[in-house]
Amino acid sequence: MKTISVCMLYFSVAFASADSLADCKPYLHYLDPRGKDVVSDKPSITSWYISPGVFFGIHAKPGNCLAATAILSNDWGLGFSVKRADYKAKNLPATYSGGLEIFGDNTPHDHMEFNSLVLIRQFRMPNRRMRLGLEAGPAWVRSITKDFVPVSPRPGSWFDYGPNYETSNSYKENIGLSLRARMAIPLARIMSAEFALFGNINSIKSVAGAEICLNFGRIRNKKNQPVHL
């Protein structure tokens, strides 16, 4: 039921935001190929892209993120992002031993996931290709916490090199608020680098941090195409 409620909330916000953006009719100025100024009141999608990246959060190991974004010609837009991070297990016993470790540290970690649907407002800079942006919207937050049960030694076993605790998962889900401020620097017509500060406020575990990602898609128009001012 919680998952269904979250999906309904996402779609409600998306439809409401789409209607609001469609009703926005700022005067957009364009230059046609002859240099004549043209005014339009119909916003259209001017850029869209996907953004894989990494983030560094407070009280968390570095995590990974993936986002999809669409921006209109009136500098409003919508985006959806997923962030995932691992934390040191809060229930980890002081006597825990991971047993034989061949491929690095196998200590159990708690897991957090943030799925956000955001409304975007983009701002232009003196360098017309660079962009600043602010984002805000609801987030579905999912937490996986490890629980530990001691493992009884097996009499006569010579090859018992496993952990001395068995683990199980406890799940929590809640709704939070995602906030983000970003700056995009163009690298090519189809790629840009993005630096951002973000935060997520929720009742499970609020986080904040910095994010670095690459954007791939339609970042800007070709030089010989009309550009809106």
C-alpha positions in Angstrom: 0.0 0.0 0.0 2.8 2.4 0.8 4.4 1.8 -2.6 1.1 2.5 -4.4 0.6 5.6 -2.3 4.0 6.9 -3.3 3.5 6.2 -7.0 0.1 8.0 -6.8 1.8 11.0 -5.1 4.6 11.1 -7.8 2.1 11.0 -10.7 -0.1 13.7 -9.0 2.9 16.0 -8.6 4.0 15.3 -12.1 0.6 16.1 -13.7 0.2 19.2 -11.5 3.6 20.4 -12.4 3.1 19.8 -16.1 -0.2 21.8 -16.1 1.5 24.6 -14.3 4.4 24.7 -16.7 2.1 24.6 -19.7 0.1 27.6 -18.3 3.3 29.6 -17.9 3.4 32.0 -20.8 6.5 34.2 -20.5 7.5 36.2 -23.6 10.4 34.2 -25.1 12.6 36.1 -27.6 14.2 34.2 -30.5 16.5 35.2 -33.4 15.5 33.7 -36.7 18.2 33.0 -39.4 17.7 36.5 -40.8 18.4 38.1 -37.4 14.8 39.2 -36.9 13.5 39.1 -33.3 10.6 36.6 -32.8 8.4 36.4 -29.7 6.8 33.1 -28.7 4.6 32.2 -25.7 4.7 28.5 -26.2 7.3 26.7 -24.0 9.0 23.7 -25.6 11.6 21.3 -24.4 15.0 22.7 -25.2 17.2 20.2 -23.4 17.0 16.8 -21.9 19.6 14.5 -20.5 20.5 11.6 -18.1 23.1 12.1 -15.4 25.1 9.3 -13.8 27.3 10.4 -10.9 28.6 10.0 -7.4 27.9 11.9 -4.2 29.5 12.4 -0.8 27.1 12.7 2.1 27.4 13.5 5.8 27.7 10.3 7.9 27.8 8.2 4.8 30.2 6.5 2.5 30.2 7.8 -1.1 27.2 6.7 -3.0 26.0 6.6 -6.6 23.2 8.5 -8.3 21.3 8.6 -11.6 18.9 11.3 -12.8 16.8 12.2 -15.8 16.0 15.8 -16.6 13.9 17.8 -19.1 14.1 21.6 -19.3 11.6 23.9 -21.1 12.4 27.1 -23.0 11.0 29.1 -20.1 13.7 27.7 -17.9 11.4 25.5 -15.8 11.7 21.7 -15.8 11.1 18.3 -14.2 13.6 15.7 -13.0 13.7 12.3 -11.4 16.7 11.0 -9.5 17.8 7.9 -7.5 20.5 8.1 -4.9 21.9 5.0 -3.1 24.3 4.9 -0.2 25.7 2.4 2.3 26.2 3.2 6.0 28.0 1.4 8.8 25.4 -0.9 10.3 24.1 0.8 13.5 23.3 -2.6 15.1 26.8 -4.1 14.4 27.9 -6.0 17.5 31.3 -5.1 19.1 32.3 -8.8 18.9 31.3 -9.2 15.2 33.8 -11.0 13.0 33.4 -11.4 9.2 35.4 -14.5 9.1 37.8 -15.2 6.2 37.9 -12.0 4.0 39.3 -12.7 0.6 37.8 -9.9 -1.5 38.1 -7.0 1.0 35.9 -5.9 3.9 32.7 -7.9 4.1 31.3 -6.2 7.2 27.5 -5.7 6.8 26.2 -2.2 6.1 22.8 -0.5 6.3 21.4 0.8 3.0 19.6 4.0 2.1 17.8 4.9 -1.1 16.3 8.2 -2.1 13.9 8.4 -5.1 13.0 12.1 -5.9 10.7 13.8 -8.3 11.6 17.5 -8.4 10.5 20.7 -10.0 13.4 22.6 -11.5 14.0 26.3 -11.9 17.0 27.2 -14.1 18.9 30.5 -14.1 21.1 32.0 -16.9 24.5 33.4 -16.3 26.7 35.9 -18.2 28.2 33.0 -20.0 25.1 31.9 -21.8 26.1 28.3 -22.0 26.5 27.9 -18.2 23.4 27.3 -16.0 22.5 27.5 -12.3 19.5 25.6 -11.1 17.4 25.0 -8.0 15.4 21.8 -7.4 12.8 20.8 -4.9 10.2 18.0 -4.6 9.0 14.9 -2.8 11.1 11.8 -2.2 10.4 8.2 -1.4 13.0 7.1 1.1 13.8 3.4 1.7 16.0 2.1 4.5 17.4 -1.4 4.9 18.8 -2.1 8.4 20.8 -5.2 9.3 19.9 -7.2 12.4 22.3 -9.7 13.9 21.9 -13.1 15.6 24.9 -15.0 17.1 26.0 -18.2 15.3 26.6 -21.1 17.6 30.0 -22.8 17.0 29.7 -26.2 15.3 31.5 -28.9 17.3 34.4 -30.6 15.5 34.3 -28.2 12.5 37.8 -27.4 11.1 36.7 -25.1 8.3 34.3 -22.8 10.0 35.7 -19.5 8.6 32.3 -17.7 8.2 30.9 -14.7 10.2 30.1 -15.3 13.8 26.7 -13.6 13.3 23.8 -14.3 11.0 22.1 -11.2 9.5 18.6 -10.4 8.4 17.0 -7.2 7.0 14.5 -4.7 8.5 12.8 -2.3 6.0 11.5 1.2 6.5 9.8 3.5 4.0 8.8 7.1 4.3 8.2 10.3 2.4 10.8 13.1 2.5 11.7 16.4 0.9 14.6 16.7 -1.6 16.4 20.0 -2.1 19.3 20.6 -4.6 21.3 23.5 -6.0 23.5 22.9 -9.1 25.8 24.5 -11.6 26.3 22.9 -15.1 29.4 23.5 -17.2 29.2 22.5 -20.9 31.9 20.2 -22.3 30.2 19.5 -25.7 26.9 19.9 -27.3 25.8 16.6 -25.9 27.7 16.5 -22.6 28.2 18.7 -19.6 29.7 18.4 -16.1 27.5 19.2 -13.1 28.4 20.1 -9.5 25.6 20.3 -6.9 24.8 20.6 -3.2 21.9 18.5 -2.0 19.8 17.6 1.0 17.0 15.2 1.9 14.8 15.8 5.0 13.0 12.7 6.2 12.1 10.9 9.5 14.4 8.0 8.8 17.8 9.6 8.2 18.2 13.1 6.9 21.3 13.6 4.7 23.2 16.4 3.0 26.3 16.5 0.8 27.9 17.3 -2.6 27.4 15.6 -5.9 29.4 15.4 -9.1 27.9 14.0 -12.3 28.1 14.0 -16.1 25.1 14.9 -18.2 24.5 13.2 -21.5 21.8 14.1 -24.0 20.6 17.3 -25.7 22.5 19.9 -23.7 22.4 22.8 -26.1 21.4 23.6 -29.7 23.8 23.7 -32.6 25.5 27.0 -33.3 23.5 27.6 -36.5 20.1 27.1 -34.9 18.0 29.9 -33.4 18.9 30.5 -29.8 16.4 32.1 -27.3 17.6 35.0 -25.2 
